[in-house]
């Protein structure tokens, strides 16, 4: 299977890659001015340092998958251990490792041919999927840091990549919940940060999800419960989807 069977080809890699870099830079600007990386975040047991260490480790894993795919099988798969090890590093070393790694990864993801596959957990993937995947993780773990610091995480058009992953991952959500796969098409209508409407699916679909793009992204990344969002659903299957929605691969 390639890219977990998900189709993320609608957005050019160059645009998604620019947004990935911008998302990392925004988080960098926030944490660089925060003196205390030991502050707890909403992820149980994880401090700000844990969040950054996790992102750095994941970026390094992608580089391994691209450059030495034969070595990917021995990549550590325990996110908690990776995060704890990185969080124990001196702050300047962790910051430099994260900065250097994400810059190196951006270059690698920009250079690799779009039809070139490399291993990832449970699938062979391409840069078409990996770029928005890294953006999603950067945004979601960044949200944890913003929440920890009590700072508003300003929504941007970059959320469209996260939302697209959430929409494309609908079948993944039902599969992970061991629920029957709906046969009907879905319509998703999300209001972007600038008031623009982002849509997926046929206009006449009976199963519908509506709300803000920010709420949808917070929901599919499990940064907010459904009750904490203003999302609405029409149709039994759409209603269940909002309960079980996920975008993790």
N, C-alpha and C positions, 0 to 999 in steps of 0.2 A: 504494500500500500504506500502511495506517495501523498505526503501532506495530509495524512489522516483522512483522505477523501474530501477535504475541504477545499473550496474554490475561493481564493482570495486574489484572483488575477485582475479584478476590476480597477485596482489602484496601481499606477506605475510604481516600480520599485524606487525610482529616484525620489518621488514625493514621499513615500513611506519612510525612506531612509533619512531624509531631511527632518522629518517629524520625530523619528527615533532619536536623532542627535539632539534636537531641540528639547525633547522631554528629559533626556539625561542632563543637559545643561541647566534646565530649570531646577531640577532636584539638587544639582551640584551647588547652585547659587544659594539655595536654602540651607543645606547642611554646612557649607563652608563658613557661614556666619554663626552657626550654633555651637557654643562652647562645650555643651554637655551631650555627648553621644551615648551616654549610659541611660538616658531617659527612656522609659518603657513606651512601647508602641501598642496599638490594639492587638497585634499578634502575640498571643500568650508566650511569655518568656523571651521575647525578642525586643532588644533595644534598637535605637537608631543605628548603632554600629552593626547589629545583626542584619538589619535590612540591607545596608550597603554591602556587607560581606556576602550576602546571598546573591545580590545582583552581580557582584564581581565574579563570584564562583560560576554563576550561570553563563556569563559572557565567556569565561575561560573554557567552559565545557563546549560551547558552540564553536569556538576556535579549534578545539581538539577535533570535533566532529568534521569540520571542513578540511583541516590540514592533514590530520592523521586519523582517518576514520577507523583504521584497524585498532587504534588504541582506545576508542570510545567505550568499548565493553568494560574497561576497567575504571572508567570515570566514577568517582564516588556518587552514590545516589541518595544519600541521607542529607537532606537540606538543612536539618537542624545541626548536624555535626559540622557541616561546611560553614554555616553561619556563626556557630560558636567559635570555631577556630579563627575565622576572620575577625570576629569582634574582639578577640584577645590581642590582636596586633596593635602596635602603637598607632594612634590616629593618623599621623602623617603617612605612614606606610600603607595603611588601608586606603586612604584617600588617593594616594598616588597609584596604587594597584588598580583601583576602580576606574580612575580617569584614564590611565594608559590602556587598560583592557577594553573599555568601551570604545575608545578611539580606534584601537586596532581591529576590533570587531566590525565597526562601521566600514572601515576600509575593505575588510575581507568580504563582507556581505555585498558591498558595491562592486567588487571585482568578480565574484564567482558567477559563472554562467547561469542564467535562470533555469536551464533544464538540467543543471548538475544536482544530483541528489547526494545527501549525506545522512548519516544515522542520527536519529533522535529517539527519545524514549517511546518504543512501540511502533515506530514508523520510519520510513525514509522521507526526508523533507527537502524542500528547496528554499532558496532565499525569498521566493514569493510569499511563503508562509512565515519563515523565520523572522523576517524584518518586523511585521506587525506583532508577532509573538513577543519579541524582545521589547517592543514599545509597550505592549499591554502589561508585561511584568514590571517594567520601569515605572509606568504610570500607577499601577496598583500598589506596589511597595512604596512608591513615593507618596501615595495617598495615606498610607499608614504613618509615614513620617510627618506629613502635614497635620494629620489628626493629633499626633503626639505633641506637636508644638502649638496646637490651637490656632494654626494659620489656615486661612481659606485657600483651598487648592483651586485656583481659577480655571474653569473649563475652557478648552480651546477646540479648534477644529480638528486637532489631533485625535480627539475622542472617536472620530469616525472609524478609525482603524480598530479600536477596541470594540465598538459597537458591531462592526462587520464581523469580527471574530465571534462575538456573542450570538449573532444571527446565524452564522454558518455552523456554529456548534450546537444548534438545537437538537439534532439527532444524538449528539454526544451526551447531552443532558439527560435525555430519556433513557439512553443505553446505560449510563452510569447509575441512574436511579432504578434500573431494572423494570422500567415501565414500558408498556406496549408503544411502539412507534406510531405516532399519528399518521393517518393516510391523507388527510386534507392539507392543502397548502395553507401557509400562514401569511398574514400581512403585518408588517412592522412599520409603524410610523413614529419617528422620534424627532423631537424639536432640538436642533443644534444650538450651540451657544449664542449664535448671532440671530436666532429666531427662524433660521432656515429649516425646511422639512427634509429629513432623511428617510427614505422609504425602501423597503424590500418586500418582494412578493406581489402577487396579483391584487389589483384594487378591489376585486369583488370577493376576496377570500372571506369565509365566515369566521375563521379563527384570526383574531386580531390582538395586537399588543400596541399600546400607545403610551406616550409620556415623554419626558425629557431624555435626551441622550445621556446626560450626566447620571440620572437615576438608573437608566438601563445599564450603563457601564459599571456603576457601583454595585448593582445587583448581580450581574453575571460574574464579576470578580469576587463576590462575597465580601465586599467592603461594607455593605448595608443589607439589612434584612428587607424582605419585601414590604413589611409594614412601615419601614422608614423611608420608603419611596412613594412617589405619586403615580406609579405605573398602574395602568388599568388593562384588563383583559376582557375580551369578548369571546365566548366559546369555552367549552370544558377543557379542551386540550391546551389552549392558550393560557388558561387559568393555571393549569398544572405546571406548565412550562415556567411561569414566573416563580413558582414554589421551588422548582428543582434546577433552575437555570445555572449554568456554569460555563466557563471558557477555559478551564485548565486542561492541559493535554498530558 
